[in-house]
Amino acid sequence: MSADPTTVLAFETDCHIFDGCGFPAPGLHSFVFEPMFTVGGIEINKPMLLAVLSTVVVVGFFWAAFSKPKLVPGKLQMVAEAGYDFIRTGVVYETLGKREGKKYVPLMVSLFFFIWIMNLWAIIPFAQFPVVSVIGFPVALAAIVYILWVSLTFKRHGFVGGWKNISGYDPSIGPALPFVMLIEIMSNLLIRPFTHAVRLFANMFAGHVLLLIFTIASWYLLNGIGIAYAGVSFVMTILMTAFELFIQALQAYVFVLLACNYIQGALAKEH
Amino acid sequence: MNALQLASEEEIQNPLLPALPEIIIGLIAFAIVFGFLAKKLLPNIEKVLEERREAIEGGIEKADAAQTEAQSVLEQYKAQLAEARHEAARLRQEAQEQGAVIIQEMRAEGQRQREEIIAAGHAQIEADRKAAASALRQDVGTLATTLAGKLVGESLEDHARQSGTVDRFLDELEAKAEAVR
């Protein structure tokens, strides 16, 4: 019944249906990990280790591809260039334009690939955990984007102009202006960073729960007639894994696209 | 084990509350990614992409230049050809004109010579006719007076010569012939 968070697996392995053993459903405890070791006063657990590994993977990949780039690219460089160009042209230039966007390309490329790899761990055997389903990681990344676009707003428009930009100041609205400004400020300054982080977090969190449910069920149902049900559950596990592969890239893309939109709003002349 | 799990579940009652260690690790991990990509790797590839673009555009420019040159050479050649054709046409025209003039001249010359020959012929005939007429007049006069003298029985030669009768008669004849003609 109990799922010990310290175990390597997310559930007990000796529990099957018809054995008088209830379904070891995944829950919040599936997202808690005991520290594995301690570095510089910080206790490192599995998600943190995976985050650090993501850094190694992303830097390693781009190092291998771009450290000695060639005019006529090899296979690896070609793949990396395609990924780079996808974010640069497809996201940054598309939203910010080439002139304004040039500066933000490295940030967005880093964000996208870092988030994507952190998500990708969810379906990598033995890792099998999406790092951003721990809220701290998306919060850190959303905070970077938040600080960037807010400071850009005031840098571009000055103090008063910055507030006008954030509050959507527009006298033509008439008497409703104070309410509109209040809503806009709430929406932009408070809700926006929250949704930015939570959108990424919740998608990966839910995806992980789904995968856990079908994975655990496949094992749990493996008894007597239950074997037939287990087969269905296993097929679902495979399908959901493929679906997650898609969602992981999509959510990384959405996060970066929104970041570009926020910066674009900060740089825009007036609302 | 149960107690531990319950404790940890309580600890994470709200999954939306971020924990500081994860934020710090996340920031550091991302900072390393961003540092490597922004400072070294992406400028690297950006430079190469730029070089590639220039290489491609340079190739295109070279091809453009070659094409432009080929075009100008072709035009030059066409112009020369047209000029040559024009020149040939001009020469032909000239030759035709000259030929026509020469034919004209030859024809005029032939006409002139023909007329000269005809005129000379006419003059010759006239001269012959006149010579023949005067000779005939002489002979006819002599014959007539001789015949008349024989008929009359005496010589009328002297008389006829003196009076010019024969000549007068012949002149009248001629005048009549003229009138008839």
Interface residues (C-beta under 8 A of the other chain):
Chain A: S2 A3 D4 P5 T6 G27 L28 H29 F31 V32 I42 E43 I44 P47 M48 A51 V52 S54 T55 V58 V59 F62 W63 A65 F66 S67 P69 K70 L71 Q77 A80 E81 Y84 V105 P106 L107 V109 S110 L111 F113 F114 V134 I135 G136 F137 V139 A140 L141 A143 I144 V198 F201 F205
Chain B: M1 N2 L4 Q5 S8 E9 E11 I12 Q13 P15 L16 L17 P18 A19 L20 P21 E22 I23 I24 I25 G26 L27 A29 F30 I32 V33 F34 F36 L37 A38 K40 L41 L42 N44 I45 K47 V48 L49 E51 R52 A55
